[in-house]
Amino acid sequence: MSGFEYHVFFCVNQRDDGSACCGARGANRMRDYAKSRLKELGLHGPGKVRINKAGCMGHCDQGPVVVVYPEGVWYTWVDEEDIDEIIDEHLRKGRIVERLRLTTDEG
């Protein structure tokens, strides 16, 4: 048991060669935003949601990306409103946000 209902990984990989990467698309800022928002809502911490940074998750061309476990659902996002929708629908209500969902080899 992970100790968390959901474990959310934000790819924050940064490439120095100028190629596509989530870090260049504001992933660190959005991860911080999600963590702050979850704290405001009382949803962050043991038994609730854990937000983590991850290195490259292999979907640079579809990025920025985030994956939510235990379901293994992959999302992309554009702005805070998209992150708010993932928080509200998936992390609060347990409903996958189909419009932001990625199709990957993993799920």
trRosetta pair geometry for C-beta under 8 A, 3 or more apart (Angstrom, degrees):
i j d omega theta_ij theta_ji phi_ij phi_ji
2 7 5.8 -81 162 -46 159 130
2 50 7.7 -124 148 18 118 137
2 69 7.8 108 -37 113 167 118
2 70 7.7 -172 4 -70 136 100
3 46 5.4 -51 165 -141 104 87
3 47 6.9 -62 174 -53 61 50
3 50 8.0 57 92 -37 91 134
4 7 5.3 107 85 -67 135 81
4 46 6.8 -104 -80 -135 72 38
4 47 6.9 -70 -113 -20 41 7
4 48 6.5 -38 -145 71 78 34
4 49 6.3 82 -171 -127 113 18
4 50 4.4 -79 -98 -7 162 106
5 47 6.6 32 -28 166 92 43
5 48 5.9 -23 19 -147 109 22
5 49 6.5 -47 61 -68 92 59
6 48 7.7 -32 36 151 84 46
6 49 4.7 -9 67 -114 102 83
6 50 7.3 -169 97 30 58 64
6 68 5.8 -22 -164 -166 113 97
6 69 6.9 143 -159 78 58 49
6 70 7.5 -115 -114 -4 53 65
6 90 7.7 112 -121 135 154 96
6 91 5.5 -109 35 -122 165 88
7 49 7.7 173 -83 -158 27 57
7 50 5.1 -8 -118 62 70 104
7 52 6.9 4 -178 5 88 119
7 68 7.6 145 75 -159 47 49
7 69 4.5 -17 61 64 97 105
7 70 7.4 70 24 -56 96 57
8 34 7.0 -112 115 145 148 145
8 49 6.3 14 -4 -174 114 104
8 50 6.9 178 27 88 72 52
8 51 5.1 -22 72 -109 107 63
8 52 6.9 161 84 25 53 71
8 66 6.2 7 -177 178 95 112
8 67 7.4 171 -151 84 52 43
8 68 5.3 -13 -103 -105 81 73
8 69 7.6 -165 -73 25 36 69
8 91 7.5 -30 -56 -85 134 127
9 52 5.1 -26 -106 75 69 98
9 53 7.5 38 -156 151 71 9
9 54 4.2 42 179 -29 113 131
9 57 7.3 125 120 -74 124 140
9 66 6.6 168 85 -157 49 62
9 67 5.1 -5 56 55 101 89
9 69 7.5 38 -6 -4 102 105
10 22 7.5 -177 166 150 76 142
10 27 5.5 160 162 -179 108 98
10 28 7.9 143 121 -91 134 32
10 30 6.7 178 -143 93 142 95
10 31 3.9 -149 51 -88 162 109
10 34 7.2 165 -57 31 134 144
10 51 7.0 18 -10 -173 110 92
10 52 7.2 -178 23 90 74 45
10 53 6.0 -41 69 -113 89 49
10 54 6.5 167 75 20 36 87
10 64 7.7 8 -165 165 88 115
10 65 8.0 160 -151 98 48 49
10 66 5.0 -21 -100 -105 64 95
11 22 4.1 112 105 18 100 161
11 23 7.9 -98 135 -41 75 68
11 27 6.0 -77 92 -145 60 155
11 54 5.2 -50 -94 79 54 99
11 55 7.3 -6 -143 126 77 18
11 56 6.5 52 -154 -124 117 30
11 57 4.7 -109 -83 6 124 109
11 59 7.5 -169 -19 54 163 91
11 63 6.5 -88 79 -122 135 123
11 64 6.5 -167 68 -165 99 77
11 65 5.0 36 15 66 127 87
11 66 7.1 -138 7 -79 75 45
12 22 6.1 -94 -101 101 21 111
12 23 5.2 68 173 -88 56 86
12 27 4.4 -168 -107 110 62 122
12 28 5.1 77 -141 -70 123 76
12 31 6.3 -44 -71 -17 120 146
12 53 4.7 -39 15 -151 133 102
12 54 6.9 130 14 55 77 46
12 55 7.7 -55 59 -97 69 32
13 21 5.1 -112 105 -162 89 109
13 22 5.6 79 44 39 78 96
13 23 5.5 -118 95 -21 33 107
13 27 7.8 28 31 49 50 160
13 54 7.7 -38 -39 110 89 65
13 55 5.1 71 -83 -170 100 55
13 56 4.0 52 -77 -66 164 70
13 57 7.7 -162 -13 -2 126 65
13 60 7.7 -75 78 -92 131 100
14 21 5.8 125 -127 126 26 146
14 23 3.3 -83 -78 94 75 165
14 24 6.7 119 -131 -44 73 73
15 18 7.1 -82 110 26 102 17
15 19 5.1 -45 113 58 154 85
15 20 7.7 45 31 76 140 28
15 21 4.2 167 5 -40 99 143
15 23 7.3 156 4 45 58 118
15 24 7.3 -51 43 -25 80 119
19 60 7.2 22 138 162 97 152
20 24 7.6 -131 -154 51 36 129
20 60 4.3 125 106 156 104 106
20 61 5.9 83 96 -84 163 49
20 63 6.6 149 163 41 104 118
21 24 5.1 90 68 6 87 102
21 25 7.4 -168 98 -2 49 92
21 56 7.3 -71 -133 -97 96 99
21 60 5.7 -36 -92 -133 45 111
21 63 7.0 -23 177 74 20 163
22 25 5.6 -70 -154 43 41 108
22 27 4.1 54 147 -55 97 145
22 56 8.0 164 13 -110 107 59
22 60 7.1 -119 -32 -119 75 65
22 63 4.4 -117 -81 -168 82 139
22 64 4.0 97 -140 -129 90 84
22 65 6.1 -93 -89 27 134 70
23 27 5.4 -70 -91 36 37 117
23 28 6.6 33 -136 -23 75 99
25 63 6.0 165 25 130 150 102
25 64 4.3 -157 91 -48 131 108
26 29 4.7 -49 -172 44 86 117
26 30 5.6 85 127 -24 92 101
26 64 7.0 -96 64 -37 70 155
27 30 5.8 -60 -143 41 31 107
27 31 6.1 35 157 -23 67 105
27 63 7.7 -39 -69 -179 123 118
27 64 4.9 -179 -81 -145 97 136
28 31 5.7 -52 -146 34 30 113
28 32 6.4 30 154 -16 63 105
28 53 7.6 11 -108 -111 76 119
29 32 5.8 -57 -153 37 30 111
29 33 6.3 34 149 -22 65 106
30 33 5.2 -47 -145 34 36 117
30 34 6.4 39 154 -21 66 101
30 64 7.0 128 38 110 151 156
30 77 6.7 153 -165 88 152 135
30 80 7.5 -158 -125 -85 84 61
30 83 5.9 -173 -168 -66 99 143
31 34 5.8 -52 -149 34 31 110
31 35 6.4 29 154 -17 64 107
31 51 6.2 151 -169 165 84 120
31 53 6.2 48 -166 -86 168 78
32 35 5.8 -55 -147 38 31 111
32 36 6.2 31 156 -18 65 109
33 36 5.9 -60 -149 39 27 111
33 37 6.1 28 155 -20 65 110
33 80 5.8 -109 171 -111 151 97
33 83 6.1 89 106 92 117 165
34 37 5.7 -56 -145 37 28 112
34 38 6.3 28 157 -18 64 107
34 51 5.6 158 106 -119 110 145
34 66 8.0 127 -56 -124 166 156
34 83 5.2 -118 -82 -172 94 128
34 86 7.9 -27 -120 80 120 120
34 87 6.8 -178 -143 -67 85 117
35 38 5.9 -55 -148 36 28 110
35 39 6.5 30 152 -19 62 105
35 44 6.4 77 -161 -115 64 145
35 51 4.4 -133 -84 58 90 152
36 39 5.7 -55 -152 34 31 112
36 40 6.5 35 150 -21 65 104
37 40 5.6 -52 -152 32 33 114
37 41 6.4 20 154 -9 65 110
37 83 7.1 142 21 128 157 113
37 84 6.9 -131 -158 -97 157 73
37 87 6.0 -87 120 -81 130 169
38 41 5.8 -62 -146 45 32 105
38 43 4.5 -94 -161 77 83 96
38 44 3.9 105 120 -57 108 98
38 48 7.6 149 176 136 114 123
38 49 5.3 -105 -152 75 144 130
38 51 6.6 170 21 -32 149 123
38 87 6.6 -145 -77 -133 82 124
38 91 7.4 -63 -107 140 110 156
39 42 7.6 38 -177 -72 31 27
39 43 7.9 -98 -60 50 19 63
39 44 4.6 -35 -73 27 62 139
41 44 7.9 104 61 -15 82 83
41 87 7.2 149 7 166 160 128
41 92 7.6 -82 165 -82 147 120
42 48 7.9 -135 140 -119 57 161
43 48 5.0 -178 -176 178 50 128
43 49 5.1 26 144 14 93 118
43 87 7.5 140 70 -165 157 102
43 91 6.4 92 164 144 147 119
43 92 6.9 -79 -98 -83 150 84
44 48 6.1 -157 -121 99 2 131
44 49 5.7 -57 -103 71 50 89
44 50 7.6 98 -156 -96 70 36
44 51 7.0 -38 -127 -2 108 105
45 48 5.2 44 61 39 62 119
45 49 7.7 35 22 54 38 54
45 50 7.7 77 -107 -81 10 71
49 91 5.5 15 -86 -156 143 127
54 57 5.8 42 121 -56 132 108
54 67 7.9 -2 12 31 160 106
56 60 6.9 -20 -145 -60 105 103
57 65 5.9 -116 66 89 130 133
57 67 6.7 -174 -161 -15 161 126
59 62 4.5 -45 169 48 101 110
59 63 6.0 134 109 -57 80 82
59 65 4.9 64 80 -42 124 158
59 74 7.1 106 -17 -170 172 143
59 102 6.6 58 -172 166 153 160
59 104 6.2 -60 -87 -106 134 120
60 63 5.4 -36 -148 -6 34 126
62 65 6.2 54 98 -69 94 115
62 76 5.8 -122 153 -68 84 135
62 102 5.4 90 156 -132 143 131
62 104 7.8 -144 51 -81 163 94
63 76 6.5 -179 -147 -123 22 106
64 76 6.3 132 73 -147 50 77
64 77 6.4 -42 76 52 101 80
65 74 6.0 -17 -162 -167 112 100
65 75 7.0 146 -153 79 61 46
65 76 5.7 -44 -94 -90 62 72
65 102 6.5 -23 -122 -15 108 156
66 74 7.5 153 82 -154 42 54
66 75 5.1 -18 64 63 90 97
66 76 7.7 151 19 -96 76 26
66 77 6.8 15 7 -6 119 117
66 86 7.3 58 84 -176 140 169
67 72 6.6 -12 -177 -154 111 47
67 73 6.9 161 -156 80 63 40
67 74 5.0 -26 -100 -97 85 69
67 75 7.5 171 -88 18 35 71
67 106 7.9 -12 -126 97 140 144
68 71 6.0 14 102 52 92 101
68 72 7.6 -125 80 -60 53 5
68 73 4.9 -13 55 59 99 93
68 75 7.1 37 -11 -5 105 112
68 86 7.5 -172 -52 -177 137 113
68 90 5.9 44 127 152 179 142
68 91 7.3 -131 -137 -71 138 87
69 72 5.9 34 -101 -67 75 55
71 96 7.4 -145 144 -82 161 109
71 107 7.6 152 144 163 72 154
72 106 6.1 -125 174 143 118 104
72 107 4.4 124 121 -15 109 164
73 90 7.0 -145 78 -136 147 140
73 96 5.6 -150 -133 -122 154 109
73 101 6.4 -64 -173 -124 99 102
73 107 6.6 -102 -92 117 38 129
74 101 6.8 92 79 -162 63 64
74 102 4.1 -59 112 55 110 109
74 104 5.0 55 18 -6 158 132
74 106 6.9 100 -37 70 127 111
74 107 6.5 142 -6 71 98 95
75 82 7.9 166 162 161 122 109
75 86 5.8 88 170 -103 178 134
75 97 6.7 40 -113 66 127 111
75 100 4.6 22 -152 133 102 105
75 101 6.0 -53 -98 -99 68 41
75 102 6.4 178 -108 -6 13 91
76 100 6.1 -150 60 -172 57 77
76 102 5.6 91 -22 -60 95 109
77 82 3.7 165 -146 109 93 136
77 83 5.7 54 -156 -57 159 73
77 86 7.1 -69 -81 -21 126 133
77 100 6.1 20 -83 -152 68 127
78 81 7.9 -14 74 58 92 91
78 82 5.3 116 36 -19 70 142
79 82 5.7 111 56 7 55 98
79 83 7.6 -111 116 2 38 92
80 83 5.4 -56 -149 40 41 111
80 84 6.0 46 151 -24 71 103
81 84 5.5 -49 -146 35 32 116
81 85 6.5 36 152 -22 63 102
82 85 5.6 -52 -152 33 33 113
82 86 6.6 33 150 -17 64 102
82 100 5.8 135 -162 -104 107 139
83 86 5.7 -51 -150 35 35 111
83 87 6.3 37 151 -19 66 105
84 87 5.6 -55 -148 38 32 113
84 88 6.0 24 157 -14 67 110
85 88 5.9 -55 -138 42 29 106
85 89 5.7 5 171 2 67 116
85 97 5.5 101 135 -120 105 148
85 100 6.9 143 93 -18 125 143
86 89 6.6 -62 -127 50 19 93
86 90 5.2 -21 -170 24 62 121
86 91 6.8 53 138 -8 69 102
86 97 5.5 -96 -94 7 62 145
86 100 6.5 -89 -71 84 100 156
87 90 7.3 -40 -87 53 8 83
87 91 4.9 -40 -147 43 47 125
87 92 6.5 48 149 -18 63 103
88 91 7.5 30 -8 53 11 83
88 92 5.3 -33 -152 31 35 130
88 93 6.8 18 151 -2 58 110
89 92 7.2 36 -11 50 7 89
89 93 5.4 -52 -152 49 37 117
89 95 4.7 -77 179 75 88 97
89 96 7.5 -10 134 114 113 6
89 97 4.9 110 79 -69 144 95
90 93 7.3 -14 -47 57 8 74
90 94 6.9 35 -161 -125 40 15
90 95 6.4 -106 -86 72 47 45
90 96 6.1 47 -100 -106 100 37
90 97 5.9 -77 -40 -14 106 94
96 101 6.2 32 168 -74 109 132
97 100 4.6 12 114 34 115 109
97 101 6.4 168 88 -42 61 85
98 101 5.3 -45 -142 9 36 124
104 107 6.1 13 65 47 97 54
